[in-house]
Amino acid sequence: MAKPSRISLAEMARQSGSMLRRGDSAHFDQGLPPTLAELTESLFFSPGDGRIWMNDQRMLLWHSSAMGHLRRELIDTLGLDRARGLLTRAGYVAGARDAQLVRERWPEGDAAAVFMAGTRLHSLEGAVKVTPLSFDFDIDRGTYEGEFLWEHSSEDDEHISAYGLGTEPACWSQIGYATGYVTSLFGQLVVFREVECRSMGASVCRVVGRHAAAWSDVSEDLRYLQARDFRSLAETSPASATVVPAVVQPVAPDGGDRHEIVGASSAFNSACHQLARVARSQATVLFTGESGVGKEAFARRLHRISARADKPFLAVNCAAIPETLIESELFGVERGAYTGASSSRPGRFERADGGTLFLDEIGTLSLVSQGKLLRALQESEIERVGGTRTLRVDVRVVAATNVDLQAEVRAGRFREDLFYRLNVFPIHLPPLRERRDDIPLLMNHFLRRESLRHGRQLTGFTPRAVRAMLHYAFPGNIRELQNLIERGLISAEDGAPIDVAHMFRREQLSEETLLAIGAQGTLSAKPQASPGTLLETLRQQLGPSQPLSLPALEHQLLQETVAACKGNLAAAARQLGLTRAQLAYRLERAAAPGRRKPRGSPKGDAG
């Protein structure tokens, strides 16, 4: 009989777990990890360097009254609705980050315990005491239902102190937290609503959470959650003083929302706030960022919230037009200007008169074309090819590039004067890997849109698929995410969730992503034989006569995991379900077993 191939202890430990796919309050075991004690161990202080850590996420200890003061400033400055939107989205980011912490430290934990860890973290962080009344979820079917009591809400304390009792609930950031935490774990949008609140006179707050499809209408909830709907202090058009509707519309089957922008992360919010500020002006805007980050979508949004919203929006991909045709495309052509010009034709500048002209990949223009564009920008005048008349145009130019134009200027490939003319108000759009908090929102957005477009009915995503998306580098950014969702929707069966193999090809996934997915999501070319119990596998590896030394096995497991993570203790600790401080202590203890010393205060380090 052939001797089985050797695998590492870290690999065996990873393969030995299994993740439940459903849970309910009737069968929830509070003793399963992560327990409150284990979550508390993730929190430690590093007073010497002014940092507090929750595992490898930096935290802050802040006065509740200071948060209350900030809340009042937001309400009094922005108004109730906009302040509520900002705080709801901030809570969403916090919940998504805590979901990431739990997902990485307990990747194979019991599903109900992992979901309930959010309630415990919410309490541990001092926001509110959470008492579950009931919950029931099924990941495969895409259903979630939960009801909870919130006691001692810090938001209520500060809101009542400032404004007294009212008729609307006030736990805005906590609603955002619950939505962000469960949505990030569940793989599709789960919406929470506060049906009773202390700020309305109730003795305790009561909240209900359901998957989005179970609510009759979630447009009001999404109005506060999705950052694209509350970007501006000037959502009002200066010309017409008509308020732009801030309600999320149903997804159009024809892809009418194809250019919507969706997100709630801080990086996304920063770009959107800049967009809202410049929309009120007539300034030229330059969008920078990698390919696929949504530059055209932002440009269209800029047009929609500007005073030019009722005028044309035209987009031109400068890289897609041959150099010999770019001038006639932009400025138009007169009849007889060249062979084949049988009639006069207006260019994009004329057609966009009064509106917005979006010039994508502007760095690909030749120096000759750049000079003609510069004159049109400076003088607001154009001449058609072959024409003699000067035409006045009123066009707001918005440009975009995925290359460093300053480097192109230094290399002599881009005119310096044109660069400064375009760079009046630059907005950098972050890549998707820098706004991972938005991935669950984007996944749900594209799943709804593509389901309607293709006439499919799926229940969401498997936990493996969610983990893969959250760990994937997305070199193609949002465009690639959209394509993955569409591929998965076509490949999966109706009534079933989208799994890793429906979206990814093996060559797309790095070893780090494969490790995060788990043994059952590695897209192996052939099925792996069941390793049996961990004890049986160890016996096969070490031989029946070899004694099993627990300290030696632990030391080997620790060393292999640290080596696999290339010495990154924080990453190795996440793989083992430990804090970085716990891992460092165990390594030190294993290296010097005869020298035991009391555990000191761990020094915080992102590792």
C-alpha positions in Angstrom: 0.0 0.0 0.0 1.4 3.4 -1.0 2.3 5.7 1.8 0.1 8.7 1.9 1.7 12.0 0.8 2.7 14.2 3.7 0.7 17.3 4.4 1.4 19.9 7.0 -0.3 20.1 10.4 -1.6 23.6 9.4 -3.2 22.0 6.3 -4.8 19.2 8.3 -6.1 21.6 10.9 -7.7 23.7 8.1 -9.3 20.7 6.5 -10.7 19.2 9.7 -13.4 21.9 10.3 -16.8 22.3 8.7 -19.1 25.4 8.5 -22.8 25.0 9.2 -25.0 26.7 6.7 -28.1 27.5 8.8 -29.0 28.3 12.4 -31.8 29.4 14.7 -32.2 30.6 18.3 -33.9 27.4 19.4 -30.7 25.4 18.7 -28.1 28.0 19.4 -25.3 26.9 21.8 -23.8 29.9 23.6 -20.8 27.9 24.5 -19.6 27.5 20.9 -16.8 29.8 19.8 -16.5 32.7 19.4 -17.7 33.2 23.0 -17.8 36.6 24.7 -14.6 35.6 26.6 -12.8 34.8 23.4 -14.0 38.0 21.8 -12.8 40.0 24.8 -9.4 38.4 24.4 -9.2 40.0 21.0 -9.3 43.5 22.6 -6.0 44.7 24.1 -4.4 48.0 24.9 -1.0 49.4 24.0 -0.8 52.5 26.2 2.9 53.0 25.5 2.3 53.9 21.8 -1.2 55.3 22.1 -3.1 52.5 20.3 -5.9 50.1 21.2 -6.4 46.9 19.1 -9.3 44.6 18.4 -7.3 41.7 17.0 -5.4 43.6 14.2 -8.0 46.4 13.8 -7.2 49.7 15.5 -9.9 51.0 17.9 -10.7 54.2 19.7 -11.9 54.8 23.3 -14.0 58.0 23.0 -16.4 59.8 25.4 -20.0 59.2 24.6 -20.7 62.8 25.3 -18.2 63.8 22.6 -20.0 61.5 20.1 -23.2 63.1 21.2 -21.8 66.6 20.5 -20.7 65.5 17.1 -24.1 64.0 16.4 -25.8 67.4 17.4 -23.4 69.3 15.1 -24.2 67.0 12.2 -28.0 67.3 12.7 -27.9 71.1 13.2 -25.6 71.6 10.2 -26.8 69.1 7.7 -30.3 68.5 8.8 -31.8 65.3 10.3 -31.9 63.2 7.1 -28.4 63.8 6.0 -27.0 63.4 9.5 -28.9 60.1 9.8 -27.4 58.9 6.5 -23.9 59.7 7.5 -24.2 58.0 10.9 -26.0 54.9 9.4 -23.2 54.5 6.8 -20.5 54.9 9.5 -22.2 52.2 11.5 -22.3 50.0 8.4 -18.5 50.3 8.0 -18.0 49.4 11.7 -20.2 46.3 11.3 -18.5 45.2 8.1 -15.1 45.5 9.8 -16.2 43.4 12.8 -17.6 40.8 10.4 -14.2 40.7 8.8 -12.5 40.2 12.2 -14.8 37.3 13.1 -14.6 35.7 9.7 -10.8 35.7 9.7 -10.3 34.4 13.3 -13.1 31.8 13.2 -13.3 30.8 9.5 -14.8 27.4 10.3 -16.9 28.4 13.3 -20.5 27.4 13.9 -22.7 29.6 11.7 -25.0 30.7 14.5 -22.2 31.5 16.8 -20.4 33.5 14.1 -23.6 35.5 13.4 -24.2 36.1 17.1 -20.6 37.3 17.6 -21.8 40.6 16.1 -24.2 41.1 19.0 -21.4 40.3 21.5 -19.0 42.7 19.8 -21.6 45.4 19.6 -22.0 45.1 23.4 -18.3 44.7 24.0 -17.6 48.0 22.2 -20.0 49.9 24.5 -22.6 50.8 22.0 -25.6 48.8 23.3 -26.6 45.7 25.2 -28.1 43.2 22.7 -30.5 40.5 23.7 -31.7 38.1 21.0 -35.4 37.3 21.1 -35.3 35.0 18.0 -33.4 34.4 14.8 -33.5 31.9 12.0 -31.4 31.9 8.9 -30.5 29.6 6.0 -27.6 30.6 3.9 -28.5 28.2 1.0 -32.0 29.5 0.7 -30.9 33.1 1.3 -33.3 33.8 4.2 -32.7 35.7 7.4 -35.1 36.7 10.1 -34.1 38.1 13.5 -35.6 40.1 16.4 -33.5 41.7 19.1 -33.8 44.0 22.1 -31.3 46.9 22.5 -30.7 48.2 26.0 -28.6 51.1 27.3 -28.2 52.6 23.8 -25.6 55.4 23.9 -27.2 57.0 20.8 -30.5 57.2 22.6 -28.9 58.7 25.7 -27.3 61.5 23.7 -30.3 62.1 21.4 -32.8 62.3 24.3 -30.4 64.6 26.1 -30.2 67.0 23.2 -33.7 66.8 21.7 -36.0 65.0 24.1 -38.5 62.4 23.0 -39.8 62.4 19.5 -41.7 60.3 16.9 -38.7 58.7 15.1 -36.2 56.1 16.1 -32.7 57.4 16.8 -30.3 54.4 16.9 -29.0 55.2 13.4 -25.4 54.0 13.6 -26.4 50.9 15.4 -28.9 50.0 12.6 -26.0 50.6 10.2 -23.8 48.3 12.3 -26.3 45.4 12.3 -26.9 45.8 8.6 -23.2 45.9 7.8 -22.3 42.9 10.0 -25.0 40.5 8.9 -24.8 41.6 5.2 -21.1 41.0 5.1 -21.4 37.5 6.5 -24.6 36.6 4.7 -23.5 37.5 1.2 -26.7 39.5 0.4 -28.4 42.5 1.7 -30.0 42.1 5.2 -31.9 45.2 6.4 -32.6 46.0 10.0 -35.4 48.3 11.2 -36.0 49.8 14.7 -39.7 49.2 15.4 -39.5 50.6 19.0 -37.0 53.0 20.4 -36.3 54.7 23.7 -36.1 58.0 21.8 -39.8 57.5 21.0 -40.7 56.8 24.6 -40.3 53.0 24.7 -38.6 51.4 27.7 -36.3 49.4 25.4 -35.4 49.4 21.7 -36.6 46.5 19.6 -35.2 45.8 16.1 -36.1 43.4 13.4 -33.8 42.2 10.6 -34.8 40.4 7.4 -33.2 39.7 4.1 -34.1 42.5 1.6 -36.6 40.4 -0.4 -38.7 39.7 2.7 -39.4 43.4 3.2 -42.1 44.9 1.0 -40.1 47.9 0.1 -36.5 48.8 1.2 -36.1 52.0 -0.7 -36.4 54.1 2.5 -33.8 51.9 4.2 -31.4 52.1 1.3 -31.9 55.9 1.1 -29.8 56.1 4.3 -27.6 53.2 3.7 -26.3 53.8 0.2 -23.9 56.6 0.0 -24.8 57.5 -3.5 -28.1 59.0 -2.4 -26.8 61.4 0.2 -23.7 62.9 -1.3 -24.3 66.6 -1.4 -25.3 69.6 0.6 -26.4 70.8 -2.8 -28.5 68.0 -4.2 -30.6 71.0 -5.2 -30.0 72.3 -8.7 -28.9 75.9 -8.5 -30.8 76.7 -11.6 -34.2 75.2 -10.9 -34.1 74.8 -7.1 -35.7 71.4 -7.6 -34.6 68.7 -5.2 -33.1 65.7 -6.9 -35.0 62.6 -5.7 -32.9 60.7 -3.2 -34.8 57.4 -3.3 -33.3 54.2 -4.7 -35.4 53.2 -7.7 -36.1 49.6 -8.6 -33.6 48.1 -10.9 -34.7 48.5 -14.5 -34.6 45.3 -16.6 -33.0 47.2 -19.5 -30.0 48.1 -17.3 -31.2 51.7 -16.7 -29.1 51.8 -13.5 -26.0 50.7 -15.3 -24.1 53.8 -14.3 -25.2 54.1 -10.7 -22.5 54.4 -8.0 -22.9 52.2 -4.9 -20.9 52.2 -1.7 -20.6 53.2 1.9 -16.8 52.9 2.7 -14.8 55.9 3.8 -12.7 56.0 0.6 -15.9 56.0 -1.5 -17.5 58.6 0.7 -14.5 60.9 0.3 -14.7 60.8 -3.5 -18.4 61.4 -3.4 -18.1 64.4 -1.1 -15.7 65.9 -3.5 -18.1 65.2 -6.4 -20.9 66.9 -4.6 -18.8 70.0 -3.8 -17.6 70.5 -7.4 -21.0 69.7 -9.0 -22.3 73.2 -8.0 -19.6 74.9 -10.0 -18.7 75.0 -13.7 -15.1 73.8 -13.1 -13.4 71.2 -15.2 -13.0 67.9 -13.4 -10.3 65.3 -13.9 -11.0 61.7 -12.6 -7.9 59.6 -11.9 -7.8 55.9 -11.0 -7.2 52.5 -12.3 -9.2 51.0 -15.1 -12.6 49.7 -14.0 -13.0 51.9 -10.9 -16.1 53.6 -12.3 -14.9 56.9 -13.7 -17.7 57.2 -16.3 -20.3 56.4 -13.6 -18.9 59.2 -11.4 -18.9 61.5 -14.4 -22.6 60.8 -15.1 -23.4 61.3 -11.5 -21.6 64.6 -11.6 -23.8 65.7 -14.6 -27.0 64.5 -12.9 -26.5 66.6 -9.8 -25.3 69.7 -11.6 -27.2 72.6 -13.1 -26.7 71.0 -16.5 -28.7 67.9 -15.6 -31.4 68.7 -18.2 -28.8 69.1 -21.0 -26.9 66.4 -23.0 -24.2 64.2 -21.5 -21.8 62.8 -24.1 -19.0 60.3 -23.5 -16.0 59.9 -25.8 -13.3 57.2 -25.4 -10.3 58.9 -26.8 -8.4 55.6 -27.1 -11.1 54.1 -29.3 -11.0 56.8 -32.0 -8.2 56.7 -34.6 -5.9 59.7 -34.6 -7.0 60.8 -38.1 -10.7 61.0 -37.0 -10.4 62.5 -33.5 -10.6 66.1 -34.7 -13.7 65.5 -36.8 -15.3 63.5 -33.9 -14.7 66.3 -31.4 -15.2 69.4 -33.5 -17.4 68.2 -36.5 -16.8 68.4 -40.2 -18.0 70.6 -43.0 -19.3 69.2 -46.3 -16.5 68.6 -48.8 -13.7 68.9 -46.2 -12.2 65.7 -47.4 -13.1 62.8 -49.7 -16.3 61.1 -48.5 -17.5 64.1 -46.4 -20.8 64.4 -48.4 -22.6 66.4 -45.7 -21.8 68.6 -42.7 -21.8 67.0 -39.3 -21.6 68.4 -35.8 -19.0 67.1 -33.5 -19.3 66.1 -29.8 -18.6 69.7 -28.6 -21.6 71.0 -30.5 -23.8 68.1 -29.6 -23.0 68.6 -25.9 -23.7 72.3 -26.0 -25.1 73.4 -22.6 -24.3 70.0 -21.1 -21.3 67.9 -20.2 -18.6 66.2 -22.4 -16.8 63.3 -20.8 -13.4 62.6 -22.4 -12.2 59.1 -21.2 -8.5 58.0 -21.5 -7.5 61.5 -22.4 -3.8 60.6 -22.0 -3.9 58.7 -25.3 -4.5 61.9 -27.4 -1.6 63.0 -29.7 0.2 66.3 -29.0 -1.5 67.8 -32.1 -5.0 66.8 -30.8 -4.1 68.1 -27.3 -3.3 71.5 -28.8 -6.7 71.8 -30.5 -8.5 70.6 -27.4 -6.7 73.2 -25.3 -7.9 76.0 -27.5 -11.5 74.8 -27.2 -11.2 74.7 -23.5 -9.6 78.1 -23.1 -11.7 80.0 -25.6 -15.0 78.0 -25.6 -14.7 78.2 -29.4 -14.4 75.5 -32.1 -14.1 75.3 -35.8 -15.3 72.3 -37.8 -12.8 70.5 -40.0 -12.8 72.2 -43.4 -14.9 75.1 -42.0 -14.2 78.8 -41.7 -16.8 79.8 -39.1 -16.0 80.0 -35.4 -18.7 78.4 -33.2 -19.3 79.3 -29.6 -20.0 76.4 -27.3 -20.9 76.2 -23.7 -19.6 72.8 -22.6 -18.4 71.5 -19.2 -15.5 69.1 -19.9 -14.9 66.2 -17.6 -11.8 64.1 -18.3 -10.5 60.8 -17.0 -7.3 58.9 -17.1 -5.8 55.7 -15.7 -2.2 56.9 -16.3 -0.1 59.5 -14.3 -0.5 62.6 -16.5 2.3 64.4 -14.5 4.7 61.6 -15.5 3.4 61.9 -19.1 4.2 65.6 -19.0 7.7 65.0 -17.7 8.2 62.4 -20.5 7.1 64.9 -23.1 4.0 63.0 -24.2 1.4 65.3 -22.7 1.2 69.1 -22.9 1.8 70.8 -19.6 -0.6 73.7 -20.3 -3.4 71.2 -21.1 -2.7 69.2 -17.9 -3.1 72.3 -15.8 -6.2 73.3 -17.7 -7.8 69.9 -17.0 -6.5 69.5 -13.4 -8.6 72.3 -12.0 -10.4 69.9 -9.6 -8.9 66.4 -9.6 -10.8 63.5 -7.9 -9.0 60.2 -7.4 -11.3 57.1 -7.4 -9.9 54.4 -5.2 -9.5 50.8 -6.4 -11.8 48.2 -5.1 -9.2 46.6 -2.9 -9.1 49.9 -0.9 -12.9 49.9 -0.4 -13.6 46.3 0.6 -16.4 47.4 2.9 -18.4 48.1 -0.3 -18.0 44.6 -1.8 -21.2 43.1 -0.1 -23.2 46.1 -1.3 -21.8 45.9 -4.8 -22.4 42.1 -4.9 -26.1 42.6 -3.9 -26.5 45.5 -6.4 -25.1 43.6 -9.4 -27.0 40.4 -8.4 -30.3 42.2 -8.4 -29.5 44.0 -11.7 -28.2 41.0 -13.6 -31.0 38.7 -12.2 -33.6 41.0 -13.8 -31.6 41.4 -17.0 -31.2 37.6 -17.5 -34.5 36.5 -15.9 -32.8 34.4 -13.2 -33.8 33.8 -9.6 -30.9 32.9 -7.2 -30.8 33.0 -3.4 -27.5 34.9 -3.0 -24.0 33.6 -2.4 -22.4 30.8 -0.4 -20.1 31.6 2.5 -17.2 30.4 0.4 -18.1 32.7 -2.4 -18.3 35.7 0.0 -14.9 34.9 1.5 -13.4 34.6 -2.0 -14.8 37.9 -3.1 -13.6 39.6 0.1 -10.1 38.2 -0.3 -9.8 38.6 -4.0 -7.5 41.4 -5.3 -9.8 42.5 -8.1 -7.2 43.7 -10.7 -10.1 44.7 -12.9 -11.9 46.5 -10.1 -15.7 47.1 -10.2 -15.9 46.1 -13.9 -14.4 42.7 -13.0 -16.7 42.2 -10.0 -19.7 42.9 -12.2 -18.5 40.3 -14.7 -17.9 37.7 -12.0 -21.4 38.2 -10.7 -22.9 37.9 -14.2 -20.8 34.8 -14.9 -21.9 33.2 -11.6 -25.5 34.1 -12.2 -25.5 32.4 -15.6 -23.6 29.3 -14.3 -25.6 28.6 -11.1 -29.0 26.9 -10.9 -32.2 28.8 -10.3 -33.2 28.7 -6.6 -29.6 28.0 -5.5 -26.8 30.3 -4.3 -23.8 31.3 -6.4 -20.6 29.4 -5.3 -16.9 30.0 -6.0 -16.7 27.7 -9.0 -19.6 29.6 -10.7 -17.6 32.8 -10.7 -13.9 32.1 -10.7 -11.5 30.1 -12.7 -8.7 28.5 -10.7 -6.0 30.6 -12.4 -7.7 33.8 -11.0 -7.3 32.8 -7.4 -4.1 33.4 -5.4 -2.9 30.9 -2.8 -3.9 33.4 -0.1 -7.5 33.5 -1.5 -7.6 29.8 -1.8 -6.6 29.4 1.9 -9.2 31.9 2.9 -11.9 30.0 1.0 -11.2 26.7 2.7 -10.6 23.2 1.6 -14.0 22.8 0.0 -13.6 25.9 -2.2 -10.2 25.4 -3.7 -11.5 24.5 -7.2 -9.4 21.3 -7.3 -9.1 19.5 -10.6 -10.1 16.3 -8.9 -11.9 15.6 -5.6 -9.7 15.1 -2.6 -10.1 11.9 -0.5 -11.5 12.5 2.9 -8.6 12.8 5.4 -10.6 11.0 8.1 -10.1 12.2 11.7 -7.2 14.4 12.6 -5.9 11.6 14.9 -5.9 9.1 12.0 -4.1 11.5 9.7 -1.5 12.2 12.3 -1.0 8.4 12.8 -0.5 8.0 9.1 2.0 10.8 8.9 4.1 10.0 12.0 3.7 6.2 12.1 1.9 4.0 14.6 4.8 3.7 17.0 5.6 7.4 17.2 4.3 9.0 20.4 2.0 12.0 20.0 3.5 14.9 22.0 1.0 17.7 22.3 3.6 20.4 23.0 5.7 19.2 20.0 2.6 19.1 17.7 1.6 22.6 18.9 5.0 24.0 18.2 5.1 22.4 14.8 1.7 23.8 13.9 2.7 27.2 15.1 5.9 27.2 13.1 4.4 25.9 9.9 1.6 28.5 10.0 4.0 31.4 10.6 6.2 30.1 7.8 3.2 29.8 5.5 2.3 33.4 6.3 5.9 34.5 5.6 6.6 35.6 9.2 3.5 37.8 9.5 2.3 37.0 13.0 -1.0 38.8 12.7 -1.9 36.8 9.6 -0.8 33.5 11.2 -2.8 34.3 14.3 -5.9 34.7 12.2 -5.4 31.4 10.6 -5.1 29.7 14.0 -8.0 31.6 15.7 -5.7 33.4 18.1 -4.8 37.0 18.8 -1.3 38.1 17.7 -0.4 38.4 21.4 -1.5 34.9 22.1 0.5 33.5 19.2 3.6 35.4 20.2 3.3 34.1 23.8 2.8 30.5 22.6 5.8 30.7 20.3 7.9 32.1 23.1 6.7 29.4 25.5 7.4 26.6 23.0 10.9 27.9 22.3 11.8 27.9 26.0 9.6 25.3 27.7 11.7 25.3 30.9 11.4 29.0 31.4 7.8 30.0 32.3 7.0 33.6 33.1 3.8 35.5 33.7 2.2 37.0 30.7 2.7 40.7 30.4 0.7 43.3 28.7 1.0 42.7 25.0 2.4 45.4 22.9 -0.1 46.3 20.1 1.3 45.7 16.7 -0.5 45.3 13.4 2.2 42.8 12.6 
